[in-house]
Amino acid sequence: MIEHSNSDRLLTADELAEMFGVETEDICYWAKEGMHDFPPALKLAGNTLRWRESDIDRWINERTESD
């Protein structure tokens, strides 16, 4: 049996938008345009996009360490 930690969870654009206090469209734009070095999304079936929680955590930590 494979165990997954919470950091392997896949997050939706809606979840990220709520987390950062922005619109869902902003998250998709950041990812598409590479804004702010935002982590790339994983493309699943159809147009479904998800982000690894560990990638998002790393991205946040990189920004808070530079302050």
Backbone as a chain_set.jsonl record, in Angstrom:
{"seq": "MIEHSNSDRLLTADELAEMFGVETEDICYWAKEGMHDFPPALKLAGNTLRWRESDIDRWINERTESD", "coords": {"N": [[0.836, -1.172, 0.0], [0.569, 2.215, -0.859], [1.392, 5.134, 0.817], [0.274, 8.443, 1.044], [1.351, 11.682, 1.73], [-0.085, 14.689, 3.141], [1.015, 16.763, 1.693], [1.147, 15.899, -0.872], [-1.253, 16.286, -1.958], [-3.599, 17.233, -4.465], [-4.439, 20.366, -5.634], [-7.149, 22.518, -6.533], [-7.812, 25.235, -8.85], [-9.761, 26.859, -7.751], [-9.459, 26.345, -4.998], [-6.886, 27.357, -4.594], [-7.28, 30.028, -5.299], [-8.983, 30.867, -3.254], [-7.249, 30.512, -1.102], [-5.268, 32.452, -1.623], [-6.727, 34.749, -1.853], [-7.66, 35.765, -4.299], [-9.11, 35.894, -7.621], [-10.298, 32.955, -9.334], [-9.648, 32.955, -12.032], [-7.343, 34.481, -12.005], [-5.429, 32.756, -10.899], [-5.259, 30.803, -12.903], [-4.305, 32.411, -14.976], [-1.82, 33.262, -13.92], [-0.495, 30.81, -13.891], [-0.558, 30.08, -16.611], [0.857, 32.18, -17.86], [3.205, 32.146, -16.507], [3.555, 33.852, -14.409], [5.024, 35.495, -11.637], [6.697, 33.377, -11.158], [5.016, 31.212, -10.759], [4.056, 27.917, -9.831], [3.826, 25.346, -12.316], [0.8, 23.922, -13.601], [-0.65, 20.65, -13.295], [-1.847, 18.868, -15.995], [-4.795, 17.226, -16.28], [-7.388, 14.943, -17.23], [-9.185, 16.169, -20.03], [-9.789, 19.614, -19.696], [-8.898, 19.854, -17.145], [-7.13, 21.151, -14.455], [-4.621, 20.859, -11.97], [-2.725, 21.534, -9.003], [0.192, 20.55, -7.304], [0.234, 20.343, -3.84], [2.619, 20.417, -2.433], [4.31, 21.751, -4.235], [3.15, 24.282, -4.268], [3.458, 24.995, -1.571], [6.264, 25.123, -1.469], [6.709, 27.242, -3.249], [5.484, 29.354, -1.87], [7.112, 29.418, 0.428], [9.579, 30.139, -0.707], [9.088, 32.77, -1.375], [8.525, 33.96, 1.089], [10.882, 33.639, 2.466], [12.613, 35.362, 1.236], [11.956, 37.84, 2.121]], "CA": [[0.0, 0.0, 0.0], [1.313, 3.469, -0.938], [0.843, 6.188, 1.65], [0.515, 9.789, 0.529], [1.273, 12.733, 2.731], [-0.962, 15.786, 2.753], [1.68, 17.645, 0.738], [0.965, 15.342, -2.214], [-2.629, 16.556, -2.354], [-3.754, 18.057, -5.664], [-5.319, 21.497, -5.359], [-7.825, 23.133, -7.673], [-7.653, 26.686, -8.979], [-10.683, 27.46, -6.779], [-8.839, 26.262, -3.669], [-5.764, 28.29, -4.561], [-7.829, 31.385, -5.315], [-9.45, 31.138, -1.896], [-6.06, 30.574, -0.26], [-4.531, 33.686, -1.879], [-7.632, 35.89, -1.886], [-7.762, 36.274, -5.67], [-10.09, 35.193, -8.451], [-9.848, 31.713, -9.959], [-9.041, 33.31, -13.31], [-5.984, 34.968, -11.733], [-4.578, 31.577, -10.714], [-5.044, 30.218, -14.227], [-3.461, 33.348, -15.723], [-0.465, 33.162, -13.37], [0.099, 29.546, -14.343], [-0.4, 30.111, -18.064], [1.849, 33.177, -18.251], [4.406, 32.0, -15.697], [3.641, 35.035, -13.552], [5.537, 35.326, -10.267], [7.283, 32.029, -11.101], [3.989, 30.332, -10.2], [4.269, 26.526, -10.254], [2.97, 24.899, -13.413], [-0.291, 23.005, -13.252], [-0.701, 19.325, -13.908], [-3.033, 18.74, -16.848], [-5.46, 15.934, -16.17], [-8.342, 14.705, -18.311], [-9.856, 17.361, -20.549], [-9.156, 20.882, -19.317], [-8.738, 19.842, -15.696], [-5.809, 21.535, -13.956], [-4.395, 20.704, -10.53], [-1.394, 21.89, -8.536], [0.655, 19.79, -6.141], [0.315, 21.173, -2.644], [4.039, 20.574, -2.084], [4.858, 22.793, -5.116], [2.608, 25.558, -3.79], [4.138, 25.272, -0.302], [7.629, 25.521, -1.797], [6.598, 28.553, -3.874], [5.202, 30.311, -0.78], [8.311, 29.504, 1.265], [10.603, 30.892, -1.444], [8.727, 34.18, -1.32], [8.585, 34.472, 2.457], [12.281, 33.63, 2.892], [13.332, 36.491, 0.64], [11.532, 39.092, 2.78]], "C": [[0.889, 1.246, 0.0], [0.619, 4.501, -0.067], [1.224, 7.533, 1.062], [0.417, 10.772, 1.675], [0.328, 13.817, 2.237], [-0.322, 16.687, 1.709], [1.603, 17.119, -0.691], [-0.445, 15.594, -2.745], [-2.649, 17.446, -3.589], [-4.812, 19.115, -5.398], [-5.923, 22.05, -6.641], [-7.514, 24.625, -7.722], [-8.571, 27.403, -7.99], [-10.082, 27.454, -5.374], [-7.687, 27.253, -3.541], [-6.245, 29.738, -4.538], [-8.313, 31.776, -3.924], [-8.265, 31.327, -0.948], [-5.359, 31.927, -0.387], [-5.415, 34.927, -1.949], [-7.714, 36.565, -3.237], [-8.853, 35.507, -6.399], [-9.472, 33.932, -9.054], [-9.128, 31.996, -11.272], [-7.606, 33.813, -13.128], [-5.014, 33.799, -11.595], [-4.251, 30.962, -12.072], [-4.136, 31.099, -15.077], [-2.016, 33.269, -15.237], [0.232, 31.923, -13.895], [0.394, 29.579, -15.84], [0.746, 31.023, -18.488], [3.16, 33.059, -17.473], [4.63, 33.193, -14.778], [4.163, 34.661, -12.168], [6.219, 33.976, -10.074], [6.317, 31.02, -10.492], [4.196, 28.91, -10.709], [3.334, 26.127, -11.397], [1.91, 23.917, -12.914], [-0.059, 21.644, -13.899], [-1.968, 19.279, -14.738], [-3.569, 17.324, -16.712], [-6.426, 15.794, -17.341], [-9.035, 16.005, -18.73], [-9.084, 18.617, -20.207], [-8.908, 20.981, -17.818], [-7.296, 20.137, -15.307], [-5.763, 21.331, -12.451], [-2.957, 21.08, -10.229], [-1.043, 21.032, -7.337], [0.786, 20.75, -4.957], [1.772, 21.415, -2.247], [4.703, 21.644, -2.955], [4.404, 24.181, -4.66], [3.29, 25.956, -2.486], [5.563, 25.772, -0.543], [7.642, 26.939, -2.371], [6.36, 29.637, -2.812], [6.458, 30.507, 0.069], [9.424, 30.291, 0.597], [10.334, 32.395, -1.356], [8.842, 34.746, 0.084], [10.006, 34.495, 2.982], [13.033, 34.836, 2.369], [12.956, 37.827, 1.266], [12.482, 39.507, 3.875]], "O": [[1.849, 1.325, 0.767], [-0.586, 4.723, -0.188], [2.36, 7.737, 0.633], [-0.498, 10.697, 2.495], [-0.018, 13.858, 1.056], [-1.029, 17.313, 0.918], [1.962, 17.833, -1.627], [-0.787, 15.167, -3.848], [-1.796, 18.322, -3.735], [-5.932, 18.807, -4.992], [-5.288, 22.048, -7.695], [-7.015, 25.2, -6.755], [-8.2, 28.445, -7.449], [-10.184, 28.441, -4.646], [-7.531, 27.907, -2.51], [-5.677, 30.575, -3.836], [-8.074, 32.896, -3.472], [-8.288, 32.209, -0.09], [-4.909, 32.491, 0.611], [-4.907, 36.04, -2.088], [-7.823, 37.788, -3.324], [-9.446, 34.579, -5.849], [-8.259, 33.863, -9.255], [-8.122, 31.36, -11.588], [-6.754, 33.599, -13.991], [-3.9, 33.85, -12.117], [-3.097, 30.639, -12.352], [-3.293, 30.592, -15.816], [-1.09, 33.215, -16.047], [1.396, 31.97, -14.293], [1.464, 29.159, -16.28], [1.52, 30.674, -19.38], [4.114, 33.787, -17.747], [5.765, 33.503, -14.415], [3.782, 33.635, -11.605], [6.31, 33.484, -8.949], [6.731, 30.092, -9.798], [4.48, 28.712, -11.89], [2.174, 26.538, -11.424], [2.11, 23.19, -11.941], [0.635, 21.519, -14.908], [-3.046, 19.612, -14.247], [-2.871, 16.351, -16.998], [-6.271, 16.484, -18.348], [-9.417, 16.823, -17.893], [-7.87, 18.683, -20.403], [-8.728, 22.077, -17.287], [-6.365, 19.471, -15.761], [-6.736, 21.594, -11.745], [-2.079, 20.963, -11.083], [-1.874, 20.81, -6.457], [1.376, 21.824, -5.071], [2.116, 22.5, -1.777], [5.57, 22.373, -2.473], [5.185, 25.133, -4.669], [3.661, 27.116, -2.308], [6.014, 26.723, 0.097], [8.5, 27.745, -2.011], [6.968, 30.706, -2.861], [6.821, 31.639, 0.39], [10.14, 31.036, 1.266], [11.269, 33.192, -1.272], [9.222, 35.905, 0.25], [10.317, 35.296, 3.864], [13.993, 35.287, 2.994], [13.582, 38.845, 0.968], [12.268, 40.533, 4.522]]}, "num_chains": 1, "name": "protein.A"}
